[in-house]
Structures are given as C-alpha cells and as structure tokens.
Amino acid sequence: MKQSKKNQNPEMTTTMEGQMTLGVTDNGLKILDFMCTEYVEMEPFAADCKVQGMRDGNVYITEKPKRVRNTPIFREDNSTFSLGRDERYYFVFSMEKRQVKQLPDALVHQALSIAQKVKRIIER
C-alpha cells in the first residue's frame, strides 16, 4: 500500500505486504483493517487522516495537519479574544441555547469588557 507523493521522504517510507478488509459497521460507518503478513517493526501511532477508497480497490490514507489554535489574549466567561496566525483578531463568544435569555446581556458585557482591556493596551 504505497502512494507516491512529491513531499514523501523516501527514507521514512516502508512498503508492507498484507491483507486489507473493508466493511461497514451496524450504524453505517465504513471500517478498514490492514493485517500485515510480514514482520515489520515500527512505532505505533494514532492520527486524524483523510482516506480515499478508489474504484479499483486502492486505498490512500493521508494524515491531516495538526490544528493550531490561537492563544487567547483575553478571556471572559463565555468569550475569548485572540490574534490569529493570519494577523487577524478574533472575538469568539459561545453560550448554550438554554441560556438564550441571558445571551444579549452577556454578549454586550463581555464584548465591552474585552474592548476596554484592548483599549488600555493600545493606549500604553
């Protein structure tokens, strides 16, 4: 199961012989198992991946890049203010639906609080 890829490091590539089983779980999700039929020593790993199953039976698995989170500059009870890697500022507010009556006041209060903190930093 070897995929040629332009960014693939040939020194880190291992080709293995084996048997692949493709199935579907009771709730309709696809499952794929690969059983290696030769002895190979490698580090165990877990990863989020993109899996492409082709019509001819080939399967290509590519690890997704790790998600990089923005470090918050300020935090409130339900909100954060951060600077993204794209040099944009982000204000994120979240609240459970069952608290809908408190939503307008909490949003205004926390946005104002963070705005005042940002203003103090800028005025220094």
C-alpha positions in Angstrom: 0.0 0.0 0.0 2.4 2.6 -1.2 1.4 6.0 -2.5 3.9 8.1 -4.5 3.7 11.7 -3.2 6.0 14.6 -4.0 6.5 15.5 -0.3 7.1 12.0 0.8 10.5 11.3 2.4 11.9 8.0 0.8 14.0 7.3 3.9 10.8 7.3 6.0 8.8 5.1 3.6 8.0 1.4 4.4 6.3 -0.9 2.0 4.4 -3.8 3.6 2.6 -6.8 2.2 -0.7 -7.7 3.8 -4.4 -8.2 3.6 -7.0 -5.4 3.8 -10.6 -5.9 5.0 -13.2 -3.2 4.2 -16.6 -3.4 5.9 -19.5 -1.4 7.3 -20.4 -1.2 11.0 -24.0 -1.6 12.2 -24.5 2.2 12.2 -23.4 2.5 8.6 -19.8 3.7 9.1 -17.0 2.3 7.0 -14.2 0.4 8.6 -10.9 -0.7 7.1 -8.4 -3.1 8.7 -5.0 -3.8 7.3 -3.2 -7.0 8.5 0.5 -7.1 7.7 1.6 -10.6 6.6 5.3 -10.0 7.2 7.4 -9.0 10.3 7.8 -5.2 10.5 9.0 -3.1 13.5 7.5 0.4 13.6 6.4 2.9 16.2 2.6 2.7 16.9 0.7 5.8 16.2 -2.8 7.3 16.0 -3.7 10.1 13.6 -6.6 12.0 12.0 -6.5 11.1 8.4 -8.1 11.6 5.0 -9.0 8.2 3.5 -9.7 7.8 -0.2 -11.0 4.4 -1.4 -10.8 4.1 -5.2 -13.0 2.1 -7.5 -10.1 -0.3 -8.3 -9.6 -1.2 -4.6 -6.6 1.0 -4.0 -6.8 3.0 -0.7 -4.8 6.1 0.0 -4.5 7.4 3.6 -3.0 10.8 4.3 -2.6 12.3 7.7 -4.2 15.7 8.2 -2.1 18.5 9.6 -2.5 19.3 13.3 -4.9 22.1 14.1 -3.0 25.1 15.5 -5.1 27.0 18.0 -4.8 30.7 18.6 -3.5 31.7 22.0 -6.1 33.9 23.7 -5.0 37.4 24.6 -8.0 37.9 26.9 -10.7 35.6 28.3 -14.1 36.2 29.8 -16.7 33.6 31.0 -18.0 32.8 27.5 -15.6 34.5 25.2 -12.0 34.8 24.0 -10.1 37.4 22.1 -7.0 36.3 20.2 -4.7 37.2 17.4 -4.6 34.5 14.6 -1.6 33.4 12.6 -3.2 35.2 9.7 -2.7 38.5 11.6 -6.4 39.0 12.2 -8.1 39.5 15.5 -10.8 37.1 16.6 -13.5 37.5 19.2 -15.3 34.2 19.9 -18.4 34.1 22.0 -20.3 30.9 22.8 -23.3 30.1 25.1 -25.6 27.2 25.5 -29.0 27.5 23.8 -30.9 27.1 27.1 -29.3 30.4 28.3 -30.9 32.4 25.5 -32.5 35.0 27.9 -29.0 35.9 29.2 -27.4 36.0 25.7 -27.8 39.7 24.8 -26.6 41.0 28.2 -23.7 38.5 28.4 -22.6 39.3 24.8 -22.7 43.1 25.4 -21.0 42.8 28.8 -18.2 40.5 27.7 -17.5 42.3 24.4 -17.4 45.6 26.2 -15.0 44.2 28.9 -12.6 42.9 26.3 -12.8 46.1 24.2 -11.9 48.1 27.3 -8.9 45.8 28.0 -7.7 46.1 24.4 -8.1 49.9 24.6 -5.9 50.1 27.7 -3.2 48.0 26.0 -3.3 50.2 22.8 -3.1 53.4 24.8 0.1 52.4 26.7 
